[in-house]
Every structure is written in structure tokens, then in C-alpha cells.
Amino acid sequence: MSEEKWTSKMKDEWVLFEKDKERKIATITLNRPETLNAMTLAMYDKLNQIVADLDTDEDVKVIVFNGTGEAFCSGFDVEELGFIHGQETPKHGERIRRPSQRERLAMDRNHFWGRRGPYATVLHCLKATIASVHKYCYGAGLEFALACDITIAAEGTLFTHPGWQYIGPTCDLGLLIQTIGVKKTKEMTLTGIPIDAQEALRVGLVNKVVPIDKLEEETMKMAEVITHRPFDGIVMGKAHFEAALEHLSTSASDYIAHAMQTNLRYEPGEYNLFKERRDTGRTQAIRGRMKRFSEKERLSV
């Protein structure tokens, strides 16, 4: 890798946090509406730290995740894709020596799917967790929704992972399989075609679908119902779930698979997001991806 280590940056207001001690509910809000709440590495680390702290917070029984603006989360910020694995430098986009597998593996284990990453932190949190999602629940947003105990979706919300279109099946397949089954997981990951909220409800990806203007209200109703349960009962119950599902844990396979897939070789004619970003810039690369994976591929929506 380059001698100049690159670190992700984050504005303080990109992740908002508030705690209602009286109701024992904490709310974590993604707040980058100008990018449809696209996640950066620094945002991942911030979320991870907040949830880890709340895990033993005596003032909180339930954690709610939501997003401001037009979407819950559009995925990981294309501006940082590739850079975090050392494939190129963000300043000039120049090619550098291919990063080792151990560097890729450490990144995915420590910052994403491994036991130290935010998805695992949310999944194994001893407090009840609720994802309150709307419009787009893509990529990183889908991962967080999967990790939460309960997901409530606004009508019309779409669910997919952009990486499935230009990389292929990857990212928390184990948890997705456990949630919606093998066949539906294969359909979603092999095609990359988004499914809507009603389909997500039918296959068990979400718990409830509500009108967009009722999303916050219905989410808080669910949270308050849970807070009426004994504190020890919630925590011990979550620990019991973890013990019962321990043999199904997939964090190791997920970060190993993702690290391997950062080493893809693209064949002629295949869409290469990193090359397009280098040659045309982030905005045109995203538009090119949308054009390439056109409405013709979204027949099920």
C-alpha cells in the first residue's frame, strides 16, 4: 500500500445521537441527506462506538436507527470504495501496488463484518434494536436493518445491495439466508433487483410496513412496547437469542468472502465501477451504473 495512509473523514452532524432517559429509548440518525445518507468508514466507526457504549448504558432499553431526508441509506459512499482496501489513493486516483489479502481481511474484519465491526456490534447488542427505514434501504443500510432485531419500513421502500449488480453475491449472505431463505437470497444477490416493502414483508425481511407519515410514530410505539418489559428480561433474552443462534454465526465467512471479492478481475465489457470513477468521476460513475443496470432489469419491482 501507499506510505501515505488514507483515513476517512466525517462531519459531527453526519451521525446524530439522542437519548430519552425517561422512556429509555436512544435514537441514532444517519444525517447526510445530500448523499441519501451514504455511509463513510468514519461513520461506521462512529456508529460502532455509540452502539458499543449503549450496550451497557443503564438508561437505555431500546435503540432506534433512522435516517433524515429522502432515504434511510443508499449504501456505502462510492467516493471511498476501493480506497479503504488500498486499491488506489483518493487524492489522484493513481494505481499503486496491489494490497495484500491480509490488509483487505483486516479492514473487513475490524470495520465491517467481523466481531469488531458495527454489523456484529448491532447484531450482538444486548439492547433491543429497531431499524426504521424509508425510500432506499441499500447496501450498508440493508446490512444494519438485517442486524437489527426489528425492521419497520415505510410503504414504497426498496431493498437491495448495489454491489450485487457490479460485483455479484457478497455481504452478509449468511444472515440474509437465515432471514429470508436460500432461494430468495439467491434471487436478490444474483440479479441485484430491488424488492419493495410489501415483498420484503412477505419474505420476512421486515416486520411491518406503514405509511411514510406514520413511520416515526409506529416505530416509537414498537419501541415503547418493548421498554415496558423488565430490563433484565430484555438483556437476558437477547443473550439467549445469541446463544441459540451461535452455531449460525456468519461473521467470519462474511468478512473473508468480502475481502476476497475486493480482488475481482473484470472481463472486457463488464461494468467496472472503480475504473469508471477514476476516468469520469463519482457522479458520472454512479449515473453509468444506473444506466447499465437499467429499468429492464427491475421487472419485479
DAKA-V470491 format. One record per pair of residues at least 24 apart in sequence whose ideal C-beta (glycine too) atoms are under 8 Angstrom apart, sorted by the first residue. I is the first residue (numbers start at 1). J is the second residue. Records with the same first field share a line. If there is no record, write none. Layout:
I: J / J
This chain:
1: 86 / 96 / 97 / 99 / 103
2: 86 / 89 / 96
4: 89
6: 83 / 84 / 89 / 90
7: 41 / 42
8: 40 / 41 / 42 / 43 / 45 / 80 / 84
9: 40 / 42
10: 40 / 42 / 43 / 46
14: 40 / 43 / 46
15: 43 / 46 / 47 / 50
16: 68
17: 50
19: 57 / 59 / 60
21: 59
23: 223 / 224 / 227
24: 59 / 60 / 61 / 62 / 227 / 231
25: 60 / 61 / 62 / 63 / 64 / 220 / 223 / 224 / 227
26: 54 / 57 / 60 / 62 / 63 / 64
27: 63 / 64 / 65 / 66
28: 63 / 64 / 65 / 66
29: 65 / 66 / 67 / 68
30: 65 / 66 / 67 / 68 / 72 / 73 / 141
31: 67 / 68
33: 68 / 69 / 70
34: 69
35: 74 / 77
36: 69 / 70 / 71 / 73 / 74 / 135 / 136
37: 67 / 68 / 69 / 71 / 72 / 73 / 74 / 141
38: 73 / 74 / 75 / 76 / 77 / 78
39: 73 / 75 / 76 / 77 / 139 / 140 / 141
40: 76 / 77 / 79 / 80
41: 80 / 84 / 111
44: 111 / 112 / 117 / 118 / 140
45: 111 / 118
47: 118
48: 116 / 117 / 118 / 121
51: 118 / 121 / 122 / 125
52: 121
54: 125 / 127
55: 121 / 125 / 126 / 127
56: 126
57: 127
60: 127
61: 127 / 128 / 226 / 227 / 229 / 231 / 234
62: 127 / 128 / 129 / 130 / 223 / 226 / 227
63: 125 / 127 / 128 / 129 / 130
64: 129 / 130 / 132 / 219 / 220 / 223
65: 129 / 130 / 131 / 132 / 144 / 148
66: 131 / 132 / 133 / 216 / 219
67: 133 / 134 / 141
70: 135
71: 134 / 135 / 136 / 138 / 141
72: 131 / 132 / 133 / 134 / 135 / 136 / 137 / 141 / 145 / 157
73: 133 / 136 / 137 / 138 / 139 / 140 / 141 / 142 / 144
74: 136 / 138 / 139 / 141
75: 138 / 139 / 140 / 141 / 161 / 162 / 163
76: 139 / 140
78: 273 / 277 / 282 / 285 / 286
79: 282
81: 273 / 274 / 277
82: 262 / 274 / 277
84: 111
85: 259 / 262
87: 262 / 274
88: 274 / 278
93: 277 / 278
98: 263
101: 259 / 260 / 263
104: 259 / 260 / 262 / 263
105: 255 / 256 / 259
107: 259
108: 254 / 255 / 256 / 258 / 259
109: 255
112: 255 / 258
113: 171 / 172 / 251 / 254 / 255 / 258
114: 251 / 252 / 255
115: 251
117: 251 / 255
118: 144
119: 143 / 144 / 146 / 147 / 172 / 251
120: 147 / 251
122: 147 / 148
123: 147 / 175
124: 242
125: 238
126: 234 / 235 / 238 / 239
127: 234 / 235 / 238
128: 223 / 226 / 234 / 238
130: 219 / 222 / 223
132: 215 / 216 / 219
133: 157 / 206
134: 212 / 215
138: 162 / 194
139: 163 / 171
143: 171 / 172
145: 205 / 206
146: 172 / 175 / 176 / 179 / 205
147: 175
149: 238
150: 207 / 222
151: 205 / 206 / 207
152: 206 / 207 / 208 / 209 / 210 / 215 / 218 / 219 / 222
153: 197 / 200 / 201 / 206 / 208 / 209 / 210
154: 197 / 209 / 210 / 211 / 212 / 215
155: 197 / 198 / 209 / 210 / 211 / 212
156: 196 / 197 / 212
157: 196 / 197 / 200 / 209
158: 194 / 195 / 196 / 197 / 301
159: 194 / 195 / 196 / 197 / 200 / 205
160: 188 / 192 / 193 / 194 / 195
161: 189 / 192
162: 192 / 289
164: 188 / 189 / 190 / 191 / 192
165: 192 / 271 / 289 / 292 / 293
166: 271 / 272 / 273 / 289 / 292 / 293
167: 261 / 264
168: 261
170: 257 / 258 / 261
171: 254 / 258
172: 250 / 254
173: 250 / 253 / 254 / 257
174: 248 / 249 / 250 / 253 / 254
175: 250 / 254
178: 245 / 248 / 250
179: 204 / 205
180: 204 / 205
191: 297
192: 293 / 297
193: 297 / 298 / 299 / 300 / 301
194: 298 / 301
195: 300 / 301
196: 301
199: 300
